[in-house]
């Protein structure tokens, strides 16, 4: 793929020329590439169809997100050079948040014990929920965590006594602005 910066001959050029090349604009650059080819009668796999659906959902979200001035401004604030608010919103919708480092060392089953988890997203994690279940699978407690000053750690302060600590399950659910969620669980 060729890039053309401030070329007098290709400046502002967009579209296809014959069946050979396609000119596209991205920011202040003109991008020249081969024309895409589609095979007639091609049947996509179920994985490919799932990716297409995910892509379409992300595109719909990004179009709706940039219609809201406040949301668009938030996405524009984190965009890089040559990247639009639509691009950032699309990436946010396409990629779910990531959870890691569930730290249970300060949890002894007592009220006010704390549990930490790292939750990150390419834009913003809006909520992290903790669910603590008894060894028999019944829900003991659930609640929302608060974000720490570093911007990636989330802390949950337990509210109830957990008398059956061994075998209990701590489950964490992180959700980002488009509604993507991811879960992480650990048995004590």
C-alpha positions in Angstrom: 0.0 0.0 0.0 1.4 3.3 -1.0 1.0 6.6 0.9 1.1 10.0 -0.7 1.6 13.1 1.4 0.9 16.5 -0.3 1.4 15.1 -3.8 0.1 17.6 -6.4 -1.1 14.8 -8.8 -3.0 12.7 -6.2 -4.1 15.4 -3.7 -7.8 15.0 -2.9 -8.1 11.9 -5.2 -10.7 9.3 -4.0 -12.2 6.3 -5.6 -11.2 3.6 -8.1 -9.3 4.0 -11.3 -10.3 1.2 -13.7 -10.0 -2.2 -12.0 -6.4 -1.5 -10.8 -6.1 0.9 -7.9 -8.2 2.6 -5.3 -7.5 6.0 -3.7 -8.7 6.7 -0.2 -8.3 9.7 2.1 -7.2 9.2 5.8 -6.7 12.5 7.5 -4.5 14.6 5.3 -3.0 11.6 3.4 -4.1 9.9 0.2 -3.7 6.2 0.3 -3.3 4.2 -2.9 -4.0 0.4 -2.8 -4.9 -2.5 -5.0 -8.6 -2.9 -5.7 -10.2 -5.5 -3.5 -11.3 -8.7 -5.2 -14.3 -10.8 -4.2 -14.7 -14.4 -5.3 -18.1 -15.2 -6.6 -19.9 -18.0 -4.8 -17.6 -17.7 -1.7 -19.3 -19.0 1.5 -17.9 -17.5 4.7 -17.3 -19.8 7.7 -19.2 -19.4 11.0 -16.2 -17.7 12.6 -16.0 -15.2 9.7 -19.7 -14.5 10.0 -19.3 -13.9 13.8 -16.5 -11.4 13.1 -18.7 -9.7 10.5 -21.5 -9.4 13.1 -19.1 -8.0 15.7 -17.7 -5.5 13.1 -21.2 -4.4 12.2 -22.2 -4.0 15.9 -19.1 -1.9 16.5 -19.8 0.2 13.5 -23.4 0.9 14.6 -22.2 1.8 18.1 -19.5 4.2 16.7 -22.0 5.9 14.5 -24.4 6.4 17.4 -21.6 7.5 19.8 -20.4 10.3 17.6 -23.9 11.7 17.4 -23.8 12.5 21.1 -21.6 15.6 21.6 -20.3 14.6 25.0 -19.4 11.1 24.0 -17.8 12.3 20.8 -15.7 14.8 22.7 -14.5 12.0 25.1 -13.4 9.9 22.2 -11.8 12.8 20.4 -9.8 13.6 23.6 -8.0 10.2 23.4 -7.7 10.0 19.6 -4.2 10.1 18.1 -3.0 12.0 15.1 -5.0 11.0 12.0 -7.6 9.1 14.1 -11.2 10.2 14.3 -13.6 10.0 17.2 -15.4 7.3 15.1 -12.3 5.2 14.9 -11.8 5.3 18.7 -15.4 4.6 19.4 -15.3 1.7 16.9 -12.2 0.2 18.6 -13.9 0.7 22.0 -17.0 -1.3 20.9 -15.0 -4.0 19.1 -12.7 -4.7 22.0 -13.9 -5.8 25.5 -12.1 -4.6 28.6 -9.3 -6.8 30.1 -9.2 -8.1 33.7 -6.1 -9.4 35.4 -4.3 -9.6 38.7 -7.2 -10.6 41.0 -5.6 -10.1 44.4 -7.2 -11.9 47.3 -4.4 -11.7 49.8 -6.3 -9.1 52.0 -9.6 -11.1 51.9 -10.1 -13.2 55.0 -13.9 -13.4 54.9 -14.3 -10.4 57.2 -16.4 -7.3 56.6 -14.3 -4.4 55.3 -11.7 -6.8 53.8 -10.6 -5.6 50.4 -10.1 -7.3 47.1 -8.3 -5.7 44.2 -8.4 -6.4 40.4 -6.8 -4.6 37.4 -9.3 -3.6 34.8 -8.3 -1.8 31.6 -9.9 -0.8 28.4 -8.7 1.2 25.3 -11.1 4.0 26.4 -12.8 3.6 29.7 -14.1 0.9 32.1 -17.4 2.2 33.5 -18.0 -0.4 36.2 -16.5 -3.4 38.0 -18.8 -5.6 39.9 -17.7 -8.2 42.5 -19.8 -11.3 43.2 -18.8 -13.6 46.1 -20.4 -17.0 46.2 -20.5 -19.6 49.0 -18.9 -23.1 48.3 -22.4 -24.4 47.6 -22.8 -21.9 44.8 -25.3 -19.6 46.5 -24.5 -15.8 46.2 -23.2 -14.4 49.5 -22.7 -10.7 48.3 -22.4 -8.5 45.3 -21.4 -4.9 44.9 -19.5 -2.4 42.8 -15.9 -1.6 43.2 -14.3 1.8 43.2 -11.4 2.9 41.0 -8.0 3.6 42.6 -5.9 6.6 41.9 -3.7 4.7 39.3 -6.7 4.5 37.0 -6.5 0.7 36.4 -6.9 -0.9 39.9 -10.4 -1.4 41.2 -11.0 -2.0 44.9 -14.0 -3.8 46.5 -14.7 -3.5 50.2 -16.6 -6.6 51.5 -19.7 -6.0 53.5 -20.6 -9.5 55.0 -18.9 -12.1 57.0 -17.9 -15.2 55.0 -17.8 -18.1 57.5 -17.1 -20.7 54.7 -14.1 -19.0 53.1 -12.4 -22.2 51.7 -14.1 -23.1 48.4 -15.8 -19.7 48.0 -15.7 -18.2 44.5 -14.9 -14.5 43.8 -16.2 -13.4 40.4 -15.4 -10.0 38.8 -17.3 -8.5 35.9 -15.9 -5.4 34.1 -18.0 -3.4 31.7 -16.9 -0.6 29.3 -18.9 2.3 27.8 -20.4 0.3 24.8 -21.5 -2.4 27.2 -18.9 -5.0 26.5 -18.2 -7.1 29.6 -15.6 -9.6 30.6 -15.5 -12.0 33.6 -12.7 -13.3 35.8 -13.3 -15.7 38.7 -11.1 -17.4 41.3 -11.8 -20.1 43.9 -10.4 -19.4 47.3 
